[in-house]
């Protein structure tokens, strides 16, 4: 099958929105410059049983695989279902025929597909014959037109397009990005560990400044994946945007602790502890009322430190697993 070019894909959102739209319905607003049509027609729009349509390709919405607080987008999804229930499905999804006879694969429109499944109605779909590369580009173009992906979702989708073998020019055209825009996305995916991003989620209200700040914290070593995952585990009940804030606050607290001036603590038994940015030192007076404790500590300090170090090592080993 011949691969369609990006130029041949021009107008996708408008064409699909117009084909079969009911009177009074507004087509999706097209903003991406390369947006374009699969040369669809009314004949290619069909009503299909959602149960014979399978998901295809890399996910573009983190809600589809994140295991933390999966109800982050519940309100928006319920609003979509209500809209379809009351006014019908305004914009068809895009599907292609599966290699399995009688089945289809959803290129984009997974939320609309899921909504129709939940409502028990057929889904309106634009059926096209597409190879994998063209299907991926169509998926990205539709996202660019509808502008409904968060900053981090765009970063992860750009990464998925790159991993599928496409070059930088294609990624920029698919997501309607400038060179600097793509650079910001790439900085995030290169520095924020993927498993951390999975646990954060889409964070729809957290834009480039917050994600760039997180990327810089990981890049400079001020945040580790072990620490981040520990913080996110305790923040599991929060929204994805609040989880971003939790990580930034934790990093800020640790930065404050690291910048504290030298301090001296006089503990019990005549023991003094000095703490600075570069060292911790301990001293014990061998005279006076605490002389006996000083002698005992002198004899047992090595064993105390060895046991403490073994406990520390065991705790951190569990955190790594």
Secondary structure, 3 states (H helix, E strand, C coil): CCCCCCHHHECHHHHHHHCCCCCCCCCCCCCCCCCECCCCCHHHEEEECHHHEEECCCCCCHHHCCCCCCCCCHHHHHHHHHHHHHHCCCCCEEEEECCCCCCEEEEECHHHHHHHHHHCCCEEEEECCCCHHHHHHHHHHHHHHHCCCCHHHHHHHHHHHHHCCCCHHHHHHHHCCCHHHHHHHHHHHHHCCHHHHHHHCCCCCCCHHHHHHHHHHHHCCCCCHHHHHHHHHHCCCCCHHHHHHHHHHHHHHHHHHHCCCCEEEECHHHEEEEECCCCEEEEECCCHHHHHHHHHHHHHHHHHHHHHHHHHHHHHHHHHC
